[in-house]
Amino acid sequence: MRTDDETKDITQLGSANTKYSYDYMPEVLETFVNKHQENDYFVKFNCPEFTSLCPITGQPDFATIYISYVPDVKMVESKSLKLYLFSFRNHGDFHEDCVNIIMKDLIKLMDPKYIEVWGKFLPRGGLSIDPYCNYGRKGTVWEKVAFDRMVHHDMYPESIDNR
């Protein structure tokens, strides 16, 4: 059972007054303490309903965003992450910018050992774009993991049957 001290900074989870922002809002992100800091493990989020806007045409772009990270002390609270990702709805940025902004905001928030963000955007004009970015904490084994995963990223692409 969690104590009040462990959850005092979590304000979104369980709130009956959830407010959905249609403007980019990184300040909605919240963390909690990782109770298993002695273990290295991945946490993966899949957001199949991500939406942002093309900064040139204003047309909506739809994607599945995959976020995987190895936590250290802090972990992102999932409802706040959902609200944060939702806040891109009226945000105008290119696909590559969106995934890098998400990664950098989460690094700033949690200081994870390792993180990667992969956006699989639906095609517009007959072309889909799937930007990938990652980060491994400098001076640790995770820096090498990030390099290796980047170098070997998408060597065996999946069959595309859903877009």
C-alpha positions in Angstrom: 0.0 0.0 0.0 1.4 3.4 -0.9 1.8 6.1 1.7 0.7 9.7 1.3 4.4 10.7 1.1 4.9 8.5 -2.0 2.0 10.0 -3.9 1.9 13.6 -2.7 3.1 14.9 -6.0 0.7 13.0 -8.2 -2.3 15.2 -8.8 -3.8 13.9 -12.1 -4.4 10.3 -11.2 -7.8 9.8 -9.6 -8.9 13.4 -10.2 -12.5 13.8 -11.2 -11.7 17.3 -12.7 -9.3 16.3 -15.5 -8.7 19.2 -17.8 -7.6 18.3 -21.3 -5.3 21.0 -22.9 -5.3 21.4 -26.6 -2.0 23.3 -26.4 1.5 21.8 -25.8 1.8 21.5 -22.0 4.9 19.8 -20.6 4.2 21.1 -17.1 1.4 18.5 -16.8 3.9 15.7 -16.5 4.3 14.2 -13.0 6.7 11.6 -11.5 6.8 9.2 -8.7 9.7 7.3 -7.0 10.9 4.1 -8.6 10.6 1.5 -5.8 13.0 -0.9 -7.7 16.0 1.3 -8.3 18.3 -1.7 -7.8 16.9 -3.3 -10.9 17.4 -2.3 -14.5 14.1 -2.8 -16.4 12.2 -1.3 -19.3 8.9 0.5 -19.0 7.1 0.8 -22.3 4.1 3.0 -23.3 2.2 2.7 -26.5 0.0 5.7 -27.6 -1.9 4.6 -30.7 -4.0 7.8 -30.8 -1.3 10.5 -31.0 -2.2 13.6 -33.0 -0.3 16.7 -33.9 -0.6 19.3 -36.6 1.5 19.9 -39.7 3.3 23.2 -39.0 2.8 24.3 -42.7 -0.6 23.1 -43.7 -2.3 22.8 -40.3 -3.6 19.3 -41.3 -3.7 16.7 -38.5 -1.0 14.0 -38.4 -1.8 10.7 -36.6 0.7 8.3 -35.1 1.4 5.6 -32.7 4.1 6.8 -30.3 6.2 4.2 -28.5 8.1 5.3 -25.5 10.5 2.8 -23.8 12.7 3.8 -20.9 14.9 2.4 -18.1 14.1 4.4 -15.0 16.5 5.5 -12.3 15.0 7.3 -9.3 11.9 8.9 -11.0 9.2 7.4 -13.2 6.6 9.2 -15.2 3.0 8.9 -14.0 0.9 7.4 -16.8 -2.1 9.6 -16.7 0.0 12.8 -16.7 1.9 11.2 -19.7 -1.5 10.7 -21.5 -2.5 14.3 -20.8 0.9 15.5 -22.0 0.7 13.5 -25.3 -2.9 14.8 -25.8 -1.6 18.3 -25.5 0.2 17.9 -28.9 -3.3 17.9 -30.5 -3.0 21.5 -31.7 0.7 21.7 -31.6 2.3 22.4 -35.0 5.6 20.5 -35.5 7.1 18.1 -37.9 7.1 14.4 -37.0 10.8 14.4 -36.2 10.4 17.4 -33.9 7.5 15.8 -32.0 9.5 12.6 -31.1 12.6 14.6 -30.1 10.6 17.0 -28.0 8.8 14.2 -26.2 12.1 12.5 -25.5 13.8 15.7 -24.3 10.9 16.6 -22.0 11.0 13.1 -20.4 14.7 13.2 -19.9 14.3 16.6 -18.2 11.5 15.2 -16.1 12.9 11.9 -15.0 16.7 11.7 -15.9 16.3 8.1 -17.0 19.2 5.7 -17.6 18.0 5.1 -21.1 15.0 6.2 -23.2 13.8 5.8 -26.8 10.8 7.4 -28.6 9.6 6.0 -31.9 6.7 7.6 -33.9 4.9 5.6 -36.5 2.9 8.2 -38.4 0.1 7.3 -40.8 0.8 8.3 -44.4 -0.2 11.6 -45.9 0.3 12.0 -49.6 1.3 8.4 -49.9 4.3 8.6 -47.5 4.6 7.5 -43.9 7.4 8.8 -41.7 8.7 6.9 -38.7 11.2 9.0 -36.7 13.2 7.3 -33.9 15.4 8.9 -31.3 17.1 7.6 -28.2 19.4 8.6 -25.3 21.7 6.8 -22.9 23.1 8.5 -19.9 26.6 9.7 -20.6 29.5 7.9 -19.0 27.4 4.7 -18.3 26.7 1.4 -20.1 23.4 3.0 -21.3 25.4 5.4 -23.5 26.7 2.4 -25.4 23.2 0.7 -25.5 21.8 3.9 -27.1 24.6 3.9 -29.7 24.1 0.2 -30.5 20.3 0.5 -30.7 20.6 3.5 -33.0 23.1 1.7 -35.3 21.0 -1.4 -35.4 17.6 0.4 -35.4 15.0 -1.0 -37.8 17.3 -3.5 -39.5 14.4 -5.9 -39.7 11.4 -3.7 -40.4 7.9 -5.1 -39.7 5.4 -5.9 -42.4 3.2 -2.9 -42.9 -0.4 -4.0 -43.0 -2.1 -1.5 -40.8 -1.6 1.7 -42.8 
